[in-house]
Amino acid sequence: MAGKVAERRVALRVALIDAAEAEIEAGGLSALKARDLAKQVGCSIGAIYNVFDDLHGLVLEVSGRTFKKLGAAVSASYDGTEPPRARLILMSNAYLYFAAAHPRLWRALFDVQMPTDGPVPEWYLTSLGRLFANIRAPLGELYPDMDDDALGLMTRAMFSAVHGIVLLGLENRVSGVPAEHIRVMIAQVLSRIGPELPE
């Protein structure tokens, strides 16, 4: 009996994450309502809180999935034989394509509130670490004499720069560029980093 209860709990958990993911993709974080989720998966509202402490915990699970998909898309965008600048541009384009294809799930990664009075979830740190490792490798090739701390800071700066270009462009902000020019802007920025290469 205990085994069947555990199985039902796992099945409900997966169904709720699936439903929440679909809701966020369709309408953003603000579209997520416990009543709607309960109706979709065929459970009571109270059953949701038997599986998750609150909706925030459910959103974190969805974000964990999204981060894995984003990381996989970035990792698949290059094979490691490209020159470092070209690799950075390929990764940045993959980031852009993912954000454009899944704008609300992508935004939820950064809109979800992380705990300020406790540890950040391990999955978030792991996923972020993998994403940063993709960026750090070609930067290390461009700046072989840079120490680890400086290279870590450069990695975060590079991510922030690309993220900002993508965010402002996709949201049509005045300070951004039209969506069709985002790739060009990314290439213009990334093609100029690092030392000058010999002719």
C-alpha positions as CSV (number, residue, x, y, z in Angstrom):
1,M,0.0,0.0,0.0
2,A,2.8,2.4,0.9
3,G,4.4,1.8,-2.4
4,K,1.3,2.7,-4.3
5,V,0.8,5.9,-2.3
6,A,4.4,6.8,-3.2
7,E,3.9,6.0,-6.8
8,R,0.7,8.2,-6.9
9,R,2.6,11.0,-5.2
10,V,5.4,10.8,-7.8
11,A,2.9,10.7,-10.7
12,L,1.0,13.7,-9.3
13,R,4.3,15.6,-8.9
14,V,5.2,15.0,-12.5
15,A,1.7,15.9,-13.7
16,L,1.8,19.2,-11.8
17,I,5.2,20.1,-13.1
18,D,4.0,19.3,-16.7
19,A,0.9,21.4,-16.2
20,A,2.8,24.3,-14.6
21,E,5.3,24.3,-17.4
22,A,2.6,24.5,-20.0
23,E,0.8,27.3,-18.1
24,I,4.0,29.3,-17.8
25,E,4.9,28.8,-21.4
26,A,1.4,29.9,-22.5
27,G,0.9,32.9,-20.2
28,G,4.0,33.6,-18.0
29,L,4.4,33.3,-14.3
30,S,1.3,35.4,-13.6
31,A,-0.8,32.8,-15.3
32,L,0.0,30.1,-12.8
33,K,-3.0,29.5,-10.5
34,A,-3.4,26.6,-8.1
35,R,-7.1,26.2,-8.9
36,D,-6.4,25.9,-12.6
37,L,-3.6,23.4,-12.0
38,A,-5.8,21.2,-9.8
39,K,-8.5,21.2,-12.4
40,Q,-6.1,20.2,-15.2
41,V,-4.5,17.3,-13.4
42,G,-7.7,16.2,-11.7
43,C,-6.8,16.7,-8.0
44,S,-7.8,18.9,-5.2
45,I,-6.0,22.2,-4.5
46,G,-4.9,20.7,-1.1
47,A,-3.3,17.8,-2.9
48,I,-0.9,20.3,-4.6
49,Y,0.3,21.4,-1.2
50,N,0.8,17.8,-0.2
51,V,3.4,17.5,-2.9
52,F,4.9,21.1,-2.9
53,D,5.2,23.5,0.0
54,D,3.9,26.3,-2.2
55,L,3.6,27.3,-5.8
56,H,7.0,28.8,-5.6
57,G,8.5,25.4,-5.1
58,L,6.6,24.2,-8.2
59,V,7.9,27.1,-10.2
60,L,11.5,26.2,-9.2
61,E,11.0,22.7,-10.5
62,V,9.8,24.1,-13.8
63,S,12.8,26.4,-13.9
64,G,15.1,23.5,-13.2
65,R,13.7,21.7,-16.3
66,T,14.1,24.9,-18.4
67,F,17.7,25.5,-17.3
68,K,18.6,21.9,-18.3
69,K,17.0,22.4,-21.8
70,L,18.8,25.8,-22.2
71,G,22.1,24.3,-21.2
72,A,21.6,21.4,-23.6
73,A,20.8,23.8,-26.4
74,V,23.9,25.9,-25.7
75,S,26.2,22.8,-25.4
76,A,24.9,21.4,-28.7
77,S,25.6,24.6,-30.6
78,Y,29.3,23.9,-31.0
79,D,31.7,20.9,-31.3
80,G,34.8,22.4,-29.7
81,T,36.9,22.7,-32.9
82,E,35.8,26.2,-33.7
83,P,38.0,29.2,-32.9
84,P,37.1,30.6,-29.4
85,R,35.3,33.7,-30.7
86,A,33.2,31.7,-33.2
87,R,32.3,29.3,-30.4
88,L,31.1,32.2,-28.2
89,I,29.0,33.5,-31.0
90,L,27.5,30.1,-31.7
91,M,26.6,29.7,-28.0
92,S,25.1,33.1,-27.9
93,N,23.0,32.5,-30.9
94,A,21.7,29.2,-29.3
95,Y,20.9,31.3,-26.2
96,L,19.0,33.8,-28.4
97,Y,17.1,31.0,-30.3
98,F,16.1,29.3,-27.0
99,A,14.9,32.6,-25.5
100,A,12.9,33.5,-28.7
101,A,11.3,30.0,-28.9
102,H,10.4,29.9,-25.2
103,P,10.2,33.5,-24.0
104,R,8.0,33.0,-21.0
105,L,9.9,30.0,-19.6
106,W,13.2,31.8,-20.3
107,R,12.0,34.9,-18.4
108,A,10.7,32.8,-15.5
109,L,14.3,31.6,-15.0
110,F,15.2,35.2,-14.0
111,D,11.9,36.4,-12.6
112,V,11.5,33.6,-10.0
113,Q,12.5,34.7,-6.6
114,M,15.4,32.9,-5.1
115,P,15.7,32.6,-1.3
116,T,17.4,35.4,0.5
117,D,17.5,33.8,3.9
118,G,18.8,30.4,2.9
119,P,20.8,28.5,0.3
120,V,20.1,28.8,-3.4
121,P,18.8,25.4,-4.8
122,E,21.6,23.1,-5.8
123,W,20.1,22.5,-9.2
124,Y,20.3,26.2,-10.0
125,L,23.9,26.5,-9.0
126,T,24.8,23.3,-10.9
127,S,22.9,24.4,-14.1
128,L,24.4,27.9,-13.9
129,G,27.9,26.4,-13.4
130,R,27.5,24.2,-16.5
131,L,26.4,27.2,-18.6
132,F,29.3,29.3,-17.3
133,A,31.7,26.5,-18.0
134,N,30.7,26.6,-21.7
135,I,31.5,30.3,-21.8
136,R,34.7,30.1,-19.6
137,A,36.5,27.6,-21.9
138,P,36.8,29.8,-25.0
139,L,37.5,32.8,-22.8
140,G,40.4,30.9,-21.3
141,E,41.8,30.4,-24.7
142,L,41.5,34.1,-25.6
143,Y,43.0,35.1,-22.2
144,P,45.5,32.3,-21.3
145,D,47.3,34.5,-18.8
146,M,44.2,35.6,-16.9
147,D,43.9,34.2,-13.3
148,D,40.9,32.1,-12.2
149,D,39.1,34.9,-10.3
150,A,39.5,37.4,-13.2
151,L,38.4,34.7,-15.7
152,G,35.3,33.9,-13.6
153,L,34.4,37.6,-13.5
154,M,34.9,37.9,-17.3
155,T,32.7,34.8,-17.8
156,R,29.9,36.4,-15.8
157,A,30.4,39.7,-17.6
158,M,30.1,38.0,-21.0
159,F,26.9,36.2,-20.0
160,S,25.4,39.4,-18.6
161,A,26.3,41.3,-21.9
162,V,24.7,38.7,-24.1
163,H,21.7,38.3,-21.8
164,G,21.2,42.0,-21.8
165,I,21.3,42.2,-25.6
166,V,18.9,39.4,-26.0
167,L,16.5,40.7,-23.3
168,L,16.3,44.2,-24.6
169,G,16.0,43.1,-28.2
170,L,13.3,40.5,-27.6
171,E,11.3,42.8,-25.4
172,N,11.6,45.6,-28.0
173,R,13.0,48.1,-25.5
174,V,14.0,51.5,-26.7
175,S,17.6,50.8,-25.7
176,G,17.6,47.4,-27.6
177,V,17.9,46.6,-31.2
178,P,15.2,45.1,-33.4
179,A,14.9,41.4,-33.1
180,E,16.2,40.7,-36.6
181,H,19.5,42.5,-35.7
182,I,20.2,40.8,-32.3
183,R,22.5,38.2,-33.9
184,V,24.4,41.0,-35.7
185,M,24.9,42.9,-32.5
186,I,26.0,39.9,-30.6
187,A,28.6,39.1,-33.3
188,Q,29.8,42.7,-33.4
189,V,30.5,42.6,-29.6
190,L,32.0,39.1,-29.4
191,S,34.2,39.3,-32.5
192,R,36.1,42.2,-30.8
193,I,37.0,40.5,-27.5
194,G,40.4,39.1,-26.8
195,P,43.7,40.1,-28.2
196,E,44.1,40.9,-31.9
197,L,44.9,37.8,-33.9
198,P,47.7,37.9,-36.4
199,E,46.7,38.5,-40.1
